[in-house]
Amino acid sequence: MQTSCNSDFLEMNNFFTRLSTLLIFSLTVGSHAFCESFKVKKLIPVSVEELQAPVSVSSGLNDALCITLPEDKTFVTALKINIKIPEEIASKKDFLLYSVFDSIRQTPTERRTDYSGEKISEGAVPQGFTHTIYIPLSKEFSIKESPYASTIEAIPSTGKNFVFFRLRQSDDRRAEIRAYEKIQLEVSVQPILLDKGILALDFSPAPSDEDFSVYIDDEKRSLSEPIFLSSGEHRLSLVSNFYRNEVRTFRIEKGRITTLPVHLRGIEPTLQIICPKNAEIFLDNKPIENSRAEFVVSQGEHIIKFMIGDYDVIKSISAEKGRSYTVNLTMDASIQEND
């Protein structure tokens, strides 16, 4: 009985060992299932800048484009690739294919023609003289469907800061390769920018986040992350128990960072005195400089006295927190005309 049990146990153990080996093998094969090796006739380097006009290059039917992206991709949401198709092949159905590759194993150079990577999308360029292909680089990208444009569903990795785009004849039309091997396509590449900008608030002096609340278009916003806003005019409100409330209007430009300086003013009352230069000024019976500059006063009642020669003027104010006061002394003269 003991021998039978040991035999069954060994057989079961061998079964699970074989099963584990099979699973490991399957996972190993599956990890390379999407890797494809291919050869291009020529690699064409294309470098696009964030706010640059379309970059145009001439490409053969079996060439590839290595599209280098801007270093700062904050606002870059997609690539727009427009292909102008010569008359000789414009009417040929399923003649020209395009594909996008990810995880290219080799470093793309103009001298290298053999590559391998994961093909994340492939499609046929439809009949016609022009076609546009959009390659999304973020989930923010969206565009209406059009018979003159295609949008791939996959988002390529931008960790190496380039996108690999390949053109080739369909395998079903390879017999015609010699007849059209000299044909050149005009391909233009342009980054598509998010229709938003970023607001950067430049506070002076620098406060802590607990000192105030920021509202943009009546929506409370956090300063711990970038503030993305649609292009156009916006309204900023700053509410605080430590600083004076501020209200500003500003404009955001598409694909740009707008810096808005905000000078934080304390809630202590301020006073500005405007009077002739030859006037002497006394605040609460103490002489002060006649400079017209705004200065801080304590909360409560204050007496302001002006002296110009033998002429005195006395005014009183009740200063409250968060308020600014201006006292303007004007000397007026009246003219009377008699018959």
Secondary structure by P-SEA (a helix, b strand, c coil): caaaaaaaaaaaaaaaaaaaaaaaaaaaaaaacccccccccbbbbbbbcccccbbbbbbccccccccccccccccccbbbbbbbbccccccccccccccccccccccccccccccccccccccccccccbbbbbbbcccccccccccccccccccccccccbbbbbbbcccccccccccccccccbbbbbbbbccbbbbbbbccccccccccccccccbbbbcccbbbbccccbbbbbbbccccbbbbbbcccccbbbbbbbbbbcccbbbbbbccccbbbbcccbbbbcccbbbbbcccbbbbbbbcccbbbbbbbbbbccbbbbbbbbbbbbbbbcc
